[in-house]
Amino acid sequence: MISTGLTPLYLKGNILIKFLLMALCLILTAFPAHSKETVKIALGDWEPFTSGRADNSNISEELVREAFKYQNIEVEYQYFPWIRSYKYVEKGEFQATFPWVITEDRKKEVFFSKEPLLTERTVFFHLKSRPFHWETFDDLKGLKIGGTLGYAIGEILEKNGLTLDYVSKEDFNYHKLLKK
């Protein structure tokens, strides 16, 4: 089985900071400047950007928390599988979620900043004992590919004729891979 994952590859200059500040400016304009409000943000685990598991693996969370603190607003993070985090925002149970890949469908439902948070590259994880090489999507046909619900890469792979075996958290794909 091959597991897909969105992996941050390059952070160009201060693009992470620029993105977060722009996104927060949009969010913060909806709140009074001297409020004692709390904004609820639904997240998934994507270390080192967001993490409910590791104290030092939440770069994005700290930047967001500091930006809200500047506006005298507290932040409450809760962690769920990514697709559930997104659904909670759609239903209005949480005010925000981040970071997400922009898709046409998502642009109809939520607001995105003009600057990207980061540039990423999709990678396939495989066992060293079962090496593979691919150049086109046709090379991947017939392989068992693990996908994570809510990740935009799944839609891209399916549009190119591939079938994915979805799970709610990418950790589950790593466990399936190791069972081989």
N, C-alpha and C positions, 0 to 999 in steps of 0.2 A: 504494500500500500504506500502511496505517496501522499504526504500531507501538505496542503498549501498553507502559507502564512504570509501576512503582510509584515515585512520587516523593514524598519527604518534603515536606510542606507546612507544618505547624506543629509546633513543639516547645513544648508548654505547660509553662512554668516549668522545673522540674527533673525532668520526667517521664522523660527519657532516663536521667539518673543514677539515679533511683529504680528504674526497671525493671532496669537493669544490676545494681545492688546487690542487689535482691531475687533476681534470677536467680542471681547469684554466691553469695549466701548458701545457696541450695539446693544448688548444685554443691559449694561448699566444705565443707559438712557431711559430704560423702562422703570427704574427705581429712583425714589427720592434720594438726594445726596446725604441726608442726615438720618436716615432710617435705621432702625435696629432690627431690620428684617433678616431672615435666613433664606438663602436660596438653596433648594434641594437639587442636587445633580446626580443623575444615574450614570454609572460607569461600568465598564468591564475591566478586566486585568489585561494590560498591555505594557509590560515592563520594558523600558524604564519610564514610560510616560504616565501610566496610571496603574495603581496596584493597591489592592486591599490586603495583599499578602506580605509585602515587603516594605519596611519603613523607609528605605532609601531609594525606592524605585517608583517615584511619582513626580517627576520633573514638571509635567504639565499641571498637575494638581496644585503644586506649590505656587506656580505662577498665577493660576486662576485665583487661588485663595488670597494671595497678596493683593491682586487687583481689586477684588471685592472688599477686602479689608480697608483699602484706601477710600472706598465709598461707604465705610462703616456698615458693611453687610457681611454677615457670617455665612460660611459655606458648610453645607452638610453633604458629604459624599456617601453614597450607598452603592454597593457592587453587586452586579447581576451578570448573567450571560449577556453579551453585547446586544443581541436582538431584543431581549427583554428590556434592556435599558432604553433602547430606541422607542419601543412600544409604550413604555411608561411616559415618555415625553409626549408622544402623539396623543395619549389619553389625558394629558394634563396633570398626571400624578407627580411629575417632576418638571422643573422649569428648564432644565438643560441636560445635555449629554455631549461628550466630546472624546476624542477626535474621530471624525468620520470621513470617509472618502465621498466626494461629491458624485452623485449620480443624477440623471434626469428626474427619476422618481422622487428622490429625496429633495431636490430643489423645489418641487411642488409642495412639499410638506413642512420644511424647516428652513431657517436662515443659515447661510454660510458666509464666512468672511471672504474678502476678495483675494487675500494672500493665502497660499497654502501653509499648513502647519509644518509639513516636511515633505521631502521627496522620498518615495519608497520604491522598492523593487520586490516583486513577487519571487519567492523561491520555493522549490520543492525539497522537502526533507525525505531522505531515503536511507535505508540501512547500507553501510559500507559493503556488506556482503552481497548486496543486490544493486550494483551500480547501474546507472542508466544515463543515456545522453539523449537530449532532444533539441531539435531546432525548429520544428513546426508543431502545431497542435495535432496534426495527424500522427506524429510520432508518439503521442500520449494516449491515443485511442486504444481501448482494451485494458488499460492499466486501472487499478483500483485507486482512486484519488479521494482523499479525505478533504472535506470542506467544513468551514465553520459557518453556522447560520448567521445571517446578517452581514457577512463580509462581502464587499462588492466584487471581489475577485471570483467568487463562485458564479455570479451572473456572467462575467466575462468568459470564463471557461465553458460554461454551458452554451453560450452563444456560438462558441467555436466547436460545438459537437461533442463535448466531453460530458461524462456522467460523473457526478460526485456523490459520495456517501457523507451526508451531513451529520454533524454533532453540534451541541449547544456551546461547548467550550473547546478551544483548540487543544487543551491538555489531553482531552479524550482521544484525539487523533494521534498524539505522541504515544499514548498507552497502546492503542491498537497497532501502531507501527512496531513497537517493541515486542509485541506478542508473536510476531512473525518468526 
